[in-house]
Amino acid sequence: MTKKRRWYQALATLALVALLAPGCRRPTDPEKAPSGEGASATAEAPAKEAAPPLHGAPSARPTPDFSDDDILADAPDVGLPEFAPEVASPAEAAREAALDEEARTRTREFPAKTKHRTKAASPEDELRSLLQSMRRSVDRRLLWARLLQERASTLDARSAEITALEKRWELALRVPDAPETDALGTLLAESADAAGLPLTNLTFELSRPDTARLPEFCAGNKPFNLTEADLLGTVHIAFILGTEDKARLASWTKTLPSLPRFVIVNRIRYTGEAFQVLADAYYLSTLAGPTRREESTDITAELKRAGITKTVEAMRMQDREHFLLATEISLKELGTILEEANQLSAVESKIRRREAIHAWYERRLKARTARSLERLLR
């Protein structure tokens, strides 16, 4: 009996396990594959899904890993299929590359213009700029006066050299300060008589110096380019020498350098019975300038010159950088040396003009020496 009871209990236990086993299976576990043809078809399905995708086809995305406790009834697809771009032909790729290169070239040649907005200056900044400009103006004049003082001995030495050169050349006699056509005509007639040549039909035409272009006095550093027309006037001369003898004509031309007045022959024309002579003489301009001359001034005048209408007392309260004080100090020193500076400036201006005249005179001397009778008769 005991063996039979144990046997029945074992069968009951197996029956109970068989009944409870389907209920313990997980909801997400795959069902058992059927046997036969259905099993082979089911086995081939994962193999097909695991095969690599064809070129251009969307690739399968992996199934997300859910927790065992989640129950998803009718869960939607997770993610979207990836997009594979179409491959362009070689011709289209080359054309697109050319267009891209052209666009980059245009960008380099024509860069985008950026507009910069400038912030408007405040009244305080404008006032500061005016005060700074005023100080610089006074300091430049003071520097000019100081440099002239330092060069005073040099200017005196150079002036003495120029005076000695003018005396050696007898420049005041050969190039006077006026046309002096009467005295010039007498000299020419006497030189022709000394060579045995009658002089007739003597005429003069004046080209006066340009005295309106340059001022006699100026203020500030204004460089001027001195030209021959500013420094000299010209007397154009024409006359007839009654001879056909070139030898006597040549001897007369050799006497011209010894004349008290500088005369240079430009051309000699043979008329068949005589020679027509065209020549020039010169005279100096009476204008002594341009000479820099600075006027005496004070802080009130400088404020007005700078465009500041406020009083000196009001400006002292607003001048945080002490431009006004620095300007007053410079003005005080400038006032003590201004008269001497103006005198030295007049000497410097005269030296500058005389040097230009001497350079011109040397060129004229060389030109007269180079003009032989054969060249003048062409």
Order of alpha helices (4+ residues) and beta strands (2+ residues): alpha-alpha-alpha-alpha-alpha-alpha-alpha-beta-beta-alpha-beta-alpha-beta-beta-beta-alpha-alpha-alpha-alpha
